[in-house]
Amino acid sequence: MATKSQQPKGPDGAFSSLNGAIVAIDLAKENSRVTQAKAAFGSVVILLAIIRVSFLLAPTDQPLTDVAYRKQ
């Protein structure tokens, strides 16, 4: 596992962190025995996946808050 000094910075670091969070929460969802917790973990995984996709679609020179306001 990479330490803080070895983690990539910028969008690559955020993307890597999102992937790690999605995997960790998905494992927690699979191992949970409480139905409400499984539902909550599932919702969080979906939300993080949406954020990950927005990182892929966003241009690198534009903040993510401006992506929704781009003219198509």
PLY file of the C-alpha trace (Angstrom):
ply
format ascii 1.0
element vertex 72
property float x
property float y
property float z
element edge 71
property int vertex1
property int vertex2
end_header
0.00 0.00 0.00
1.28 3.45 -0.90
2.12 5.91 1.82
1.08 9.57 1.62
4.42 10.56 0.11
4.04 7.91 -2.62
0.43 8.70 -3.59
-0.08 10.46 -6.90
-1.18 14.07 -6.66
-3.89 15.94 -8.54
-6.65 14.24 -10.54
-4.78 10.92 -10.65
-4.55 10.85 -6.86
-8.22 11.70 -6.47
-9.19 9.04 -9.00
-7.05 6.47 -7.21
-8.57 7.42 -3.86
-12.09 7.16 -5.27
-11.37 3.70 -6.64
-10.00 2.59 -3.27
-13.00 4.01 -1.43
-15.43 2.29 -3.80
-13.72 -1.07 -3.31
-13.58 -0.68 0.49
-17.22 0.34 0.83
-18.33 -2.41 -1.55
-16.51 -4.95 0.65
-18.19 -3.50 3.73
-21.57 -3.80 2.00
-20.94 -7.45 1.12
-19.85 -8.32 4.66
-22.59 -6.41 6.47
-25.43 -8.35 8.07
-27.68 -5.34 8.64
-30.08 -4.62 5.77
-30.13 -0.87 6.38
-26.33 -0.74 6.35
-26.24 -2.63 3.04
-28.64 -0.08 1.55
-26.57 2.83 2.86
-23.31 1.33 1.60
-24.90 0.69 -1.79
-26.01 4.31 -2.04
-22.54 5.56 -1.15
-20.92 3.30 -3.75
-23.28 4.67 -6.41
-22.54 8.25 -5.39
-18.78 7.68 -5.49
-19.10 6.01 -8.90
-20.94 9.09 -10.20
-18.19 11.32 -8.86
-15.56 9.07 -10.48
-17.30 9.36 -13.85
-17.44 13.14 -13.50
-13.66 13.10 -12.98
-13.28 11.21 -16.24
-15.55 13.58 -18.15
-14.24 16.83 -16.72
-11.55 18.71 -18.62
-8.38 19.03 -16.56
-8.29 22.83 -16.67
-11.86 23.31 -15.43
-13.05 22.75 -11.84
-15.70 20.07 -11.36
-18.21 22.66 -10.11
-18.24 24.23 -13.58
-18.83 20.96 -15.45
-22.60 21.02 -14.91
-22.81 24.51 -16.42
-20.93 23.77 -19.65
-22.83 24.47 -22.82
-23.24 21.33 -24.85
0 1
1 2
2 3
3 4
4 5
5 6
6 7
7 8
8 9
9 10
10 11
11 12
12 13
13 14
14 15
15 16
16 17
17 18
18 19
19 20
20 21
21 22
22 23
23 24
24 25
25 26
26 27
27 28
28 29
29 30
30 31
31 32
32 33
33 34
34 35
35 36
36 37
37 38
38 39
39 40
40 41
41 42
42 43
43 44
44 45
45 46
46 47
47 48
48 49
49 50
50 51
51 52
52 53
53 54
54 55
55 56
56 57
57 58
58 59
59 60
60 61
61 62
62 63
63 64
64 65
65 66
66 67
67 68
68 69
69 70
70 71
